[in-house]
Amino acid sequence: MALGHRLELRQGQGLVITPQLQQAIKLLQLSNLELDAFVEAELERNPLLQRDDGPAETERTVEDIAERTPENLGLDAVSDSAASQQMDAAPDDVSPGERATGDGADPAAEQAGGQIDWSRTGGGGSFEGDGHYEEALTRAPTLVEHLTEQLAVAGLSPAQNVVAGVLIDAVDDAGYLRADLEEVADRLGCDLAFVEAVLGVLQGFEPAGVMARDVRECLALQLKDVNRYDPCMAALLDNLDLLARRDMNALRKACGVDDEDLREMVAEIRALTPRPGAAFHADPPQTLTPDVHVRETPGGLWHVELNTDTLPKVLVDQRYHARVSKGARTDQEKTFVSDSFATANWLVKSLDQRAKTILKVSSEIVRQQDGFLAYGVEHLRPLNLKTVADAIGMHESTVSRVTSNKYIATPRGVFELKYFFTSAIQATEGGEAHSAASVRHKIKALVEAERSEADVHSDDRIVEILKEAGVDIARRTVAKYREALRIPSSVERRRLIKETA
């Protein structure tokens, strides 16, 4: 059988994902903050895009488009640096009045002997625009900066300051020292005792417990700060594993105290913080802005609307496109104008399609979960992506992208859209299935109703109660949900009730 080459022509169907389609898919799964950052980048990159909330620029020349060709869009563009050099005048070319005020010399000021009219300056000594000096001081100091400020007034010798600086640089976000003292001593060429002495000084800095090497030392430093560190407390800190297991009998024997003293000691330990430096590294709180609002109408129906504040408002500058299209001279400029125009149009269409898709998916979720909105979490229905996708005629992957990082404001609070998708737990007599979220809520309500040791329900008893309520659930599922809710076992709950009684 001989091998040979031949030419064939075949026709077939295939799915090709274009760059524009990839961008549209990417926009679906972006949160409102990520979308705003993406649009900002496109506004800077594409000269044909502009915001819809402000007047368009009227004085733009055809040469502007040439400066924004791909070669000149970098930060190190020669044209940008040259323009900066032209704008910065030499000191000898500026008169004293101009250096002081930033404007031309005032004749009245020159006649007054070069005095400056400060009445024309901004109020409050602003740095630029309408900003104020106080705005530059709003950043909270970091833990390293806080410790360095205390080091400056600690009165240590130069050698001790060097060692202290190395140790402070080795502090993590929680306030713990993450450096080996022997390695620090070898690196700096000093004795280990000298490094330990400097560490002892640093451990007296605020916040209490900082510069500790482990949790026990951190808690001990905080107890010493309030003069509550004694042999009994030391024994308690040496047996933190017993405290974690809530083995109070063994802990009482180890500390040599009675039940009342042990309860007071445990209460003092719980009042301490195992992460003393966390307050200095806390990120500023981000305000959660919902993408969709739901409200009840007078007729008892639910009205779903998009939050327009989270939707970027951009449009294509058609007038500017017409001007630069006529003035484009080279093929490179024509290609750049054409690509920018196509990209701008596609972005506007993608943003509009994204908003419509979010509204469509949210409306279907509200329709499916109207019982939750009206009566609470116990009426949350089982729901999956396929159910919503089939109802609105979309693919499951599209619904998954739309519900990622999107939030909906309801009369019962703000929830992520994925919150409404829960697995189903079958009913005992073939009735309507229960959602996992509603079953977890029932388990939590049963535990919260426990007031005495006799009221504590075991997992088996919870299964019986739920089956009486029509929920067909296994014991291992109850244990899994209980652990997910961080609810202790029935033995531990009885012990806690006994201790607090």
C-alpha positions in Angstrom: 0.0 0.0 0.0 1.7 3.2 -1.2 1.5 6.5 0.8 0.9 9.7 -1.0 -0.3 13.3 -0.6 -3.6 14.7 -1.8 -5.5 18.0 -1.5 -9.0 17.9 0.0 -11.6 20.7 0.6 -14.0 20.1 3.5 -16.8 22.2 5.0 -17.7 22.1 8.7 -19.1 24.1 11.5 -17.1 25.4 14.5 -17.2 27.9 17.3 -14.6 30.6 17.1 -14.3 32.9 20.1 -13.2 36.3 18.8 -11.3 38.8 21.0 -14.4 40.9 21.2 -16.5 38.0 22.4 -13.8 37.2 24.9 -14.0 40.8 26.2 -17.8 40.6 26.5 -17.5 37.3 28.5 -14.9 38.9 30.7 -17.1 41.9 31.4 -19.9 39.7 32.6 -18.0 38.3 35.6 -16.4 41.6 36.7 -17.6 43.3 39.8 -18.7 46.9 39.7 -15.3 48.0 41.1 -13.4 45.9 38.6 -15.6 47.1 35.8 -15.0 50.7 36.7 -11.2 50.2 36.7 -11.4 48.4 33.3 -13.5 51.3 31.8 -11.1 53.9 33.2 -8.2 52.1 31.5 -10.1 52.0 28.2 -10.9 55.7 28.5 -7.2 56.5 28.8 -6.2 54.1 26.0 -8.9 54.9 23.4 -9.3 58.6 22.3 -12.7 58.0 20.8 -14.3 57.0 24.1 -15.6 59.6 26.5 -17.8 59.7 29.6 -21.4 60.4 29.2 -21.7 62.5 32.4 -19.7 65.5 31.2 -19.4 67.8 28.2 -17.2 66.6 25.4 -13.9 68.2 24.6 -14.4 70.8 21.8 -10.8 71.8 21.1 -9.0 68.7 20.0 -6.9 68.7 16.9 -6.2 66.0 14.3 -2.6 65.9 15.6 -3.8 64.5 18.9 -4.6 61.2 17.3 -1.0 60.9 16.0 0.3 61.3 19.5 -1.9 58.4 20.7 -0.7 55.9 18.1 0.6 52.6 19.6 4.2 53.7 19.6 3.4 56.8 21.6 1.1 55.3 24.2 3.9 54.2 26.5 4.9 56.0 29.7 8.4 56.7 28.4 7.3 58.3 25.2 9.7 60.8 23.8 6.9 63.3 23.0 5.6 63.2 26.6 9.0 63.8 28.1 9.8 66.6 25.6 6.5 68.2 26.4 7.3 68.1 30.1 10.6 69.7 29.5 9.0 72.5 27.6 6.5 73.1 30.3 9.1 73.4 33.1 10.7 76.8 32.8 14.2 77.4 34.1 14.5 79.2 37.4 16.3 82.2 35.8 13.4 82.7 33.4 10.8 83.2 36.2 10.5 86.5 38.1 10.2 86.5 41.9 6.6 87.3 41.8 5.9 84.4 39.4 7.9 81.9 41.6 5.8 82.9 44.6 2.3 83.0 43.1 2.5 80.8 40.0 1.0 83.7 37.9 2.4 86.6 36.1 3.9 89.5 38.2 1.2 91.8 39.4 2.0 95.5 38.7 0.4 96.5 41.9 2.6 94.1 43.8 5.7 95.4 42.0 4.9 98.9 43.0 4.4 97.8 46.6 8.0 96.5 46.7 7.4 93.0 45.6 4.8 92.2 48.2 2.4 89.3 47.3 -1.3 89.6 47.4 -2.2 86.4 49.3 -5.9 87.2 49.0 -5.9 85.4 45.6 -4.6 82.1 46.9 -6.8 79.2 47.9 -8.0 78.8 51.5 -6.3 76.6 54.0 -3.0 76.4 52.3 -4.1 73.8 49.8 -1.5 71.7 47.9 -3.4 71.6 44.6 -6.9 72.3 43.4 -9.3 72.3 46.3 -7.4 69.7 48.4 -6.6 70.6 52.0 -3.5 69.9 54.1 -5.5 67.7 56.4 -6.2 65.3 53.6 -2.5 64.4 53.3 -2.5 63.2 57.0 -5.5 60.9 56.9 -3.5 57.7 56.3 -3.2 55.6 59.5 0.4 54.6 60.4 1.5 51.1 59.9 2.7 48.8 62.7 6.4 49.3 61.7 5.9 53.1 61.6 4.2 53.0 65.0 7.1 51.0 66.5 9.7 53.1 64.9 8.2 56.3 66.4 8.4 54.7 69.9 12.0 53.6 69.2 12.9 57.2 68.5 12.1 58.2 72.1 13.2 55.0 73.8 16.7 56.4 74.6 18.7 53.4 73.3 22.3 53.5 72.2 23.3 53.6 68.5 24.2 49.9 68.6 20.9 49.1 70.2 19.0 51.2 67.7 20.6 49.1 64.9 19.5 45.8 66.4 16.0 47.2 67.2 15.6 48.4 63.6 16.4 44.9 62.3 13.9 43.3 64.7 11.2 45.8 63.9 11.6 45.0 60.2 11.0 41.3 61.0 7.5 41.9 62.5 4.6 40.4 60.6 1.1 41.9 60.2 -0.1 40.2 63.3 2.6 41.7 65.4 4.8 38.6 65.9 8.6 38.6 65.5 9.5 36.4 62.6 13.3 36.3 63.0 15.7 33.9 64.7 17.6 35.8 67.4 20.8 33.8 66.9 20.8 34.5 63.1 20.3 38.2 63.9 23.2 38.2 66.4 25.5 36.4 63.9 24.5 38.8 61.1 25.1 41.9 63.2 28.2 40.5 64.9 27.0 40.9 68.5 26.1 38.6 71.4 22.8 36.8 71.6 22.3 38.3 75.1 22.6 41.8 73.6 19.9 41.0 71.0 17.6 39.5 73.7 18.0 42.6 75.9 17.0 44.9 73.0 14.0 42.6 72.3 13.0 42.9 75.9 12.8 46.7 75.4 10.8 46.4 72.2 8.3 44.0 73.9 7.4 46.9 76.2 6.2 49.0 73.3 2.5 49.5 72.4 0.4 47.7 71.5 0.8 45.2 74.4 1.9 41.8 73.2 3.8 43.0 70.1 7.2 41.5 69.2 6.2 38.1 70.7 7.6 34.9 69.2 4.5 32.7 69.8 1.0 33.0 71.2 1.9 32.1 74.7 4.5 34.9 74.9 2.0 37.3 73.3 -0.6 36.6 75.9 2.0 36.7 78.7 3.1 40.2 77.6 -0.4 41.4 77.7 -1.0 40.0 81.2 2.2 41.6 82.4 1.1 44.9 81.0 -2.0 44.8 83.3 -0.1 43.2 86.2 -2.1 40.0 86.0 0.7 37.5 85.3 1.2 35.1 88.2 2.2 31.5 88.6 -1.4 30.3 88.1 -1.7 32.3 84.9 1.7 31.0 83.7 0.4 27.4 84.3 -2.7 28.2 82.3 -0.6 29.6 79.4 1.5 26.4 79.5 -1.6 24.3 79.0 -3.4 26.2 76.2 -4.1 22.9 74.5 -6.2 21.9 77.5 -8.1 25.1 77.2 -8.7 24.5 73.5 -10.2 21.1 74.3 -12.3 22.6 77.1 -10.9 20.0 79.5 -11.6 22.1 82.6 -10.9 19.3 85.1 -7.3 18.8 83.9 -6.8 22.5 83.6 -8.0 23.1 87.1 -5.5 20.6 88.4 -2.6 22.0 86.4 -3.3 25.6 87.7 -4.1 24.6 91.3 -7.2 26.7 91.5 -10.9 26.2 92.1 -13.7 26.4 89.6 -14.5 30.1 90.3 -10.9 31.2 89.9 -10.5 29.2 86.8 -13.6 30.8 85.2 -12.1 34.3 86.0 -8.7 33.3 84.5 -10.3 31.9 81.4 -12.4 35.1 81.0 -9.2 37.2 81.3 -7.5 35.1 78.6 -10.5 35.5 76.3 -10.4 39.3 76.7 -6.8 39.3 75.3 -6.0 39.5 71.6 -3.8 37.0 69.9 -3.0 39.4 67.0 -2.0 42.7 68.6 -0.8 44.2 65.3 -3.9 43.4 63.3 -5.4 46.9 63.9 -2.5 48.6 62.2 -2.8 46.5 59.0 -6.6 46.5 58.7 -7.6 47.5 55.2 -10.0 50.4 54.9 -13.6 49.1 54.8 -15.0 49.0 51.3 -18.6 50.1 50.9 -20.7 47.3 49.4 -22.7 48.7 46.5 -25.5 46.5 45.2 -25.8 46.0 41.5 -29.6 45.4 41.6 -32.4 46.8 43.8 -35.6 44.9 44.6 -38.6 46.6 46.2 -42.2 45.6 46.8 -44.8 47.5 44.8 -48.2 48.4 46.3 -49.8 45.5 44.4 -47.7 42.9 46.2 -45.3 42.4 43.2 -41.5 42.7 43.2 -39.9 45.4 41.1 -36.3 44.7 40.0 -34.1 47.5 38.7 -30.5 48.1 38.1 -28.4 50.4 40.2 -27.4 53.0 37.7 -24.7 54.3 40.0 -22.6 51.2 39.3 -23.0 51.3 35.5 -20.2 53.1 33.7 -21.6 55.7 31.3 -19.4 55.9 28.2 -20.1 56.7 24.6 -18.3 57.0 21.3 -17.3 60.6 20.2 -18.7 60.5 16.7 -17.7 64.1 15.9 -14.1 63.6 17.0 -14.0 60.4 14.9 -15.2 62.3 11.8 -12.5 64.9 12.3 -9.6 62.6 12.8 -10.7 60.3 10.1 -10.4 63.1 7.6 -7.1 64.3 8.9 -5.4 60.9 9.2 -2.4 60.9 6.8 -0.5 57.7 7.1 -1.8 54.1 7.0 -0.7 53.6 10.6 -2.9 56.5 11.7 -5.9 55.3 9.6 -5.5 51.8 11.1 -5.3 53.1 14.6 -8.5 55.3 14.1 -10.4 52.4 12.6 -9.4 50.0 15.4 -10.2 52.5 18.1 -13.6 53.2 16.6 -14.4 49.5 16.4 -13.2 48.9 20.0 -15.2 51.8 21.3 -18.4 50.7 19.7 -17.9 47.1 20.9 -17.3 48.3 24.5 -20.5 50.4 24.5 -22.5 47.5 23.2 -20.9 45.0 25.6 -21.7 47.2 28.6 -25.3 47.5 27.4 -25.6 43.8 26.9 -24.0 43.1 30.3 -26.6 45.4 32.1 -29.5 43.7 30.3 -28.1 40.2 31.2 -27.7 41.1 34.9 -31.3 42.4 35.0 -32.6 39.3 33.2 -30.9 36.9 35.6 -31.8 38.9 38.7 -35.5 39.1 37.7 -35.6 35.3 37.3 -33.9 34.8 40.7 -36.4 37.1 42.3 -39.3 35.2 40.6 -37.9 31.9 41.9 -37.2 33.1 45.4 -40.3 35.3 46.1 -41.1 33.2 49.1 -37.8 34.2 50.7 -38.4 37.9 50.1 -41.9 37.7 51.6 -41.5 35.3 54.5 -37.7 34.8 55.2 -35.0 32.2 54.9 -37.1 29.3 55.9 -38.9 29.6 52.6 -35.8 29.7 50.5 -36.3 27.2 47.6 -33.7 24.9 46.2 -32.3 26.5 43.0 -29.4 25.7 40.6 -27.9 27.4 37.6 -29.6 25.1 35.1 -33.1 26.1 36.3 -32.4 29.8 35.8 -30.6 29.2 32.5 -33.4 27.2 31.0 -36.0 29.8 32.2 -34.3 32.7 30.5 -32.8 30.9 27.5 -29.1 31.2 28.4 -26.2 28.9 29.1 -25.4 27.8 32.6 -21.9 29.3 32.3 -23.3 32.7 31.4 -25.6 32.6 34.5 -22.6 31.6 36.6 -20.5 34.5 35.3 -23.4 37.0 35.9 -24.0 35.9 39.5 -20.3 36.1 40.4 -19.4 39.2 42.5 -22.8 40.7 42.0 -25.0 41.8 44.9 -28.7 42.5 45.2 -30.4 44.7 47.7 -33.7 43.3 49.1 -36.0 44.3 51.9 -34.2 41.6 53.9 -30.7 42.9 53.3 -28.0 42.8 50.7 -27.0 39.3 49.4 -24.7 38.0 46.7 -26.7 36.5 43.8 -25.0 33.2 44.4 -26.6 33.1 47.9 -29.9 32.1 46.3 -28.5 29.0 44.7 -28.7 26.2 47.2 -28.8 22.4 47.0 -32.0 20.5 47.6 -32.9 18.2 50.5 -35.7 15.8 49.9 -39.0 15.9 51.9 -40.0 12.9 53.9 -43.3 12.3 52.2 -42.5 13.3 48.6 -43.4 16.9 49.1 -41.5 20.0 47.9 -37.8 19.7 48.5 -36.1 22.0 51.1 -33.1 24.2 50.4 -29.9 23.6 52.3 -29.9 27.2 53.6 -33.3 26.8 55.2 -32.3 23.5 56.8 -29.2 25.1 58.3 -31.4 27.9 59.6 -33.6 25.4 61.3 -30.6 23.7 62.9 -29.3 27.0 64.2 -32.7 27.9 65.6 -32.9 24.6 67.5 -29.5 25.1 69.1 -30.2 28.8 70.0 -33.4 27.7 71.8 -31.3 25.5 74.2 -31.4 27.0 77.7 -30.5 24.1 80.0 -28.6 20.8 79.8 -31.8 18.9 79.3 -32.7 21.1 76.3 -29.4 20.2 74.4 -30.2 18.2 71.3 -27.8 15.6 69.9 -27.4 15.2 66.2 -29.7 12.2 66.2 -32.4 14.1 68.0 -32.0 17.0 65.5 -32.5 14.5 62.7 -35.7 13.2 64.4 -37.1 16.8 64.8 -36.3 17.7 61.2 -38.0 14.5 59.9 -41.0 15.4 62.0 -41.0 18.7 60.2 -40.9 17.0 56.8 -37.1 17.2 56.1 -35.5 13.9 55.1 -31.9 14.4 56.2 -29.1 12.1 57.3 -27.2 12.4 60.6 -23.8 13.0 58.8 -25.5 15.9 56.9 -26.7 17.4 60.2 -23.1 17.1 61.6 -21.7 18.7 58.5 -24.1 21.7 58.6 -23.5 22.1 62.4 -19.8 22.3 61.9 -20.2 24.7 59.0 -22.2 26.9 61.4 -19.4 26.6 64.0 -21.8 25.0 66.5 -20.1 22.8 69.1 -21.2 19.2 69.6 -23.9 18.4 72.1 -21.3 17.3 74.7 -19.5 20.6 74.5 -22.7 22.6 74.6 -23.8 20.9 77.8 -20.4 21.6 79.3 -20.7 25.3 78.3 -24.2 25.6 79.8 -22.9 23.9 83.0 -20.0 26.3 83.3 -22.1 29.4 82.7 -24.9 28.3 85.1 
